[in-house]
């Protein structure tokens, strides 16, 4: 059976790494292991920024300009969801944007968060006390929103797989058996991977200090 490439390596790595890092962030937060929490947070922040970069300059199916559609077109696709679409379909695109926005809010607000005892985000003293308190509260409340979006995303992926479009397998392997007429263009994944690593090293140097690197 012929296979068709849909996702580049970085986009696949992003999905798996995001899932692992989110699990570690939740676990470390619950256990009060803030050394691990901050390391995973900076790793995730670097990954998130790299994904935004890849959404503008990356492979075709990873670009926002490729999969974002108007609400009208997204609803039209919903009326005929059997139509094969290489990459994120027009409706799923809105979920991707919602996830990226919520994740970004969680990561950025975490830079200003505190446990009111020992641990503080690296930028907490760069803003007023009232703004830091607001961002800390947002960091706690937004996590529930993020979990809700992730749950919906997973349920939708399972429904697609049940209907015969195994999007979970596709994001893991990068290939699908559904043919498409679009000639997709891919870029080297070493570019965003190098950016991810560079940003992580920068954040570690700036914010982990002697306790980190």
ChimeraX attribute file (.defattr): number of C-alpha atoms within 10 A of each C-alpha:
attribute: neighborCount
match mode: 1-to-1
recipient: residues
	/A:1	4
	/A:2	8
	/A:3	11
	/A:4	16
	/A:5	18
	/A:6	24
	/A:7	23
	/A:8	22
	/A:9	18
	/A:10	22
	/A:11	22
	/A:12	16
	/A:13	15
	/A:14	19
	/A:15	12
	/A:16	13
	/A:17	15
	/A:18	16
	/A:19	12
	/A:20	13
	/A:21	18
	/A:22	17
	/A:23	13
	/A:24	16
	/A:25	21
	/A:26	13
	/A:27	14
	/A:28	17
	/A:29	15
	/A:30	11
	/A:31	10
	/A:32	13
	/A:33	12
	/A:34	18
	/A:35	15
	/A:36	14
	/A:37	21
	/A:38	24
	/A:39	19
	/A:40	20
	/A:41	24
	/A:42	22
	/A:43	21
	/A:44	24
	/A:45	21
	/A:46	22
	/A:47	24
	/A:48	20
	/A:49	17
	/A:50	22
	/A:51	23
	/A:52	16
	/A:53	15
	/A:54	21
	/A:55	19
	/A:56	14
	/A:57	16
	/A:58	24
	/A:59	22
	/A:60	22
	/A:61	20
	/A:62	23
	/A:63	17
	/A:64	19
	/A:65	12
	/A:66	17
	/A:67	21
	/A:68	19
	/A:69	16
	/A:70	11
	/A:71	12
	/A:72	11
	/A:73	13
	/A:74	18
	/A:75	14
	/A:76	13
	/A:77	16
	/A:78	15
	/A:79	10
	/A:80	9
	/A:81	15
	/A:82	12
	/A:83	10
	/A:84	13
	/A:85	17
	/A:86	20
	/A:87	21
	/A:88	19
	/A:89	19
	/A:90	23
	/A:91	21
	/A:92	18
	/A:93	18
	/A:94	18
	/A:95	16
	/A:96	18
	/A:97	13
	/A:98	15
	/A:99	19
	/A:100	17
	/A:101	14
	/A:102	17
	/A:103	22
	/A:104	16
	/A:105	17
	/A:106	23
	/A:107	20
	/A:108	16
	/A:109	22
	/A:110	25
	/A:111	21
	/A:112	24
	/A:113	24
	/A:114	19
	/A:115	11
	/A:116	7
	/A:117	6
	/A:118	7
	/A:119	13
	/A:120	18
	/A:121	18
	/A:122	17
	/A:123	15
	/A:124	20
	/A:125	11
	/A:126	10
	/A:127	12
	/A:128	10
	/A:129	12
	/A:130	9
	/A:131	13
	/A:132	22
	/A:133	16
	/A:134	14
	/A:135	23
	/A:136	22
	/A:137	16
	/A:138	16
	/A:139	21
	/A:140	14
	/A:141	12
	/A:142	16
	/A:143	17
	/A:144	11
	/A:145	15
	/A:146	18
	/A:147	15
	/A:148	13
	/A:149	17
	/A:150	17
	/A:151	12
	/A:152	12
	/A:153	16
	/A:154	13
	/A:155	12
	/A:156	14
	/A:157	18
	/A:158	16
	/A:159	14
	/A:160	16
	/A:161	15
	/A:162	11
	/A:163	10
	/A:164	11
	/A:165	18
	/A:166	17
	/A:167	21
	/A:168	14
	/A:169	13
	/A:170	19
	/A:171	21
	/A:172	15
	/A:173	15
	/A:174	19
	/A:175	18
	/A:176	21
	/A:177	13
	/A:178	16
	/A:179	13
	/A:180	13
	/A:181	8
	/A:182	8
	/A:183	7
	/A:184	14
	/A:185	12
	/A:186	16
	/A:187	15
	/A:188	12
	/A:189	17
	/A:190	11
	/A:191	15
	/A:192	23
	/A:193	19
	/A:194	12
	/A:195	17
	/A:196	21
	/A:197	15
	/A:198	13
	/A:199	19
	/A:200	21
	/A:201	17
	/A:202	14
	/A:203	19
	/A:204	19
	/A:205	13
	/A:206	12
	/A:207	19
	/A:208	17
	/A:209	10
	/A:210	8
	/A:211	8
	/A:212	12
	/A:213	10
